[in-house]
Amino acid sequence: MLARASRLVLPAVWLGLIIGISLIEAPLKFQAPGITIPLGLGIGRLVFGAMNLVEAVLAALLLLAVLRSRAPRAERILALVLTAVLAVKALAIRPLMYGTTDAVVAGESEGGSGLHLLYIAADGLLIVGLVVLLVLSARSLLAASPAPLGPPAREERPGRS
């Protein structure tokens, strides 16, 4: 039962994390008074490093959930693809971006890198994939659930009308 529920909860939490950090916090950080580009990049490194660690935990738990609950093949494959995208983002793209951010922090460059766009694209893939996974999981779980969606029926008690 926990593995089945996790097929909805984990992708929803992961999606919320990406939306909160990548789409809301990261762009707004640079609009705060007194935040310089080097300071914002330093904060971003810490935040995105922590985020990628949390994402890795969520991905591992999601894989476990789809395997333990015998999720349909499409859900299992999508969970694996999302985990692979995360691995590329966190283990390949982000470390390659360090050279650019180091140069900006040191004042040797004004920034700008195609790697940043790749990272954004990876987050975009994760967002789309997580939404699709949530839809697939909800459909699968609702189809397997024999219980009606409404409130439980009231029992008639003898002697009462």
C-alpha positions in Angstrom: 0.0 0.0 0.0 2.9 2.4 0.9 4.6 1.7 -2.4 1.4 2.4 -4.3 0.8 5.7 -2.6 4.5 6.6 -3.1 3.9 6.4 -6.9 1.9 9.6 -6.5 3.5 11.3 -3.6 7.2 11.1 -4.6 6.8 12.5 -8.2 4.6 15.3 -6.8 7.2 16.2 -4.2 10.0 16.0 -6.7 8.0 18.2 -9.1 7.3 20.8 -6.4 11.0 20.9 -5.5 12.0 21.7 -9.1 9.3 24.3 -9.5 10.2 25.9 -6.1 13.9 26.0 -6.6 14.5 26.2 -10.4 11.5 28.2 -11.5 10.9 30.4 -8.4 13.9 30.8 -6.1 16.8 30.8 -8.7 15.5 33.7 -10.8 14.2 35.7 -7.9 17.5 35.5 -6.0 19.2 37.8 -8.5 16.5 40.5 -8.0 17.1 40.8 -4.2 18.8 44.0 -3.1 22.6 43.6 -2.6 22.9 40.3 -4.4 25.7 40.4 -6.8 26.2 37.8 -9.6 29.1 36.1 -7.9 27.2 36.0 -4.6 24.1 34.6 -6.3 26.1 32.0 -8.1 27.8 30.9 -4.8 24.4 30.6 -3.2 23.1 28.8 -6.3 25.9 26.2 -6.1 24.9 25.4 -2.5 21.2 25.3 -3.2 21.4 23.2 -6.4 23.8 20.8 -4.8 21.4 20.2 -2.0 18.5 20.0 -4.4 20.3 17.4 -6.5 20.9 15.3 -3.4 17.2 15.5 -2.4 16.3 14.6 -6.0 18.5 11.6 -5.9 16.8 10.3 -2.8 13.4 10.9 -4.3 14.4 9.2 -7.5 15.8 6.1 -5.6 12.6 5.9 -3.5 10.4 6.3 -6.6 12.3 3.5 -8.4 11.8 1.3 -5.4 8.1 2.2 -5.2 7.4 1.4 -8.9 9.2 -1.9 -8.6 7.6 -3.0 -5.3 4.1 -2.1 -6.3 4.4 -3.8 -9.7 3.6 -0.6 -11.5 2.8 -0.8 -15.2 5.7 -1.0 -17.6 5.3 2.6 -18.8 5.6 3.9 -15.3 8.7 1.8 -14.6 10.4 2.9 -17.8 9.5 6.6 -17.2 10.9 6.4 -13.7 14.1 5.0 -15.0 14.3 7.7 -17.7 13.7 10.4 -15.1 16.5 9.0 -13.0 18.9 9.0 -15.9 18.0 12.6 -16.8 18.7 13.5 -13.1 22.0 11.6 -13.2 23.1 13.5 -16.3 22.0 16.8 -14.8 23.7 16.3 -11.4 26.7 14.3 -12.3 27.7 15.7 -15.7 26.2 19.1 -16.5 26.4 20.7 -13.0 30.0 19.8 -12.5 30.9 21.1 -15.9 29.3 24.4 -15.0 31.7 24.9 -12.2 34.4 26.2 -14.5 32.1 29.0 -15.7 30.9 29.9 -12.2 34.4 29.8 -10.8 35.5 32.3 -13.5 32.6 34.6 -12.7 33.1 34.4 -9.0 36.8 35.2 -9.5 35.9 38.2 -11.7 37.5 36.6 -14.8 34.3 36.3 -16.8 30.9 37.8 -17.1 29.3 34.4 -17.4 26.9 33.0 -19.9 27.2 29.3 -20.9 25.4 26.8 -23.1 25.8 24.4 -20.1 23.3 26.5 -18.2 20.8 26.1 -21.0 21.4 22.3 -20.9 20.7 22.3 -17.2 17.5 24.2 -17.7 16.5 21.8 -20.5 17.2 18.9 -18.1 14.9 20.5 -15.5 12.3 21.0 -18.3 12.4 17.3 -19.2 12.1 16.4 -15.6 9.0 18.6 -15.2 7.3 17.2 -18.2 8.2 13.7 -17.3 7.1 14.0 -13.7 3.7 15.4 -14.8 3.3 12.5 -17.3 4.3 10.0 -14.6 1.7 11.5 -12.2 -1.0 11.2 -14.8 0.0 7.6 -15.6 0.2 6.7 -11.9 -3.1 8.3 -11.1 -4.9 6.5 -13.9 -3.3 3.2 -13.0 -4.1 3.4 -9.3 -7.7 4.6 -9.9 -8.3 1.8 -12.4 -7.0 -0.8 -9.9 -9.0 0.7 -7.0 -12.4 -1.0 -6.5 -13.6 1.5 -4.0 -15.8 4.4 -5.1 -14.5 7.9 -4.9 -17.4 9.4 -3.0 -17.9 9.3 0.8 -18.6 6.0 2.4 -22.3 4.9 2.3 -24.1 5.3 5.6 -25.3 2.1 7.3 -29.0 1.8 8.0 -29.6 1.0 11.6 -32.6 -1.1 12.6 -35.3 0.9 14.3 -34.3 4.3 12.9 -35.8 6.0 9.9 
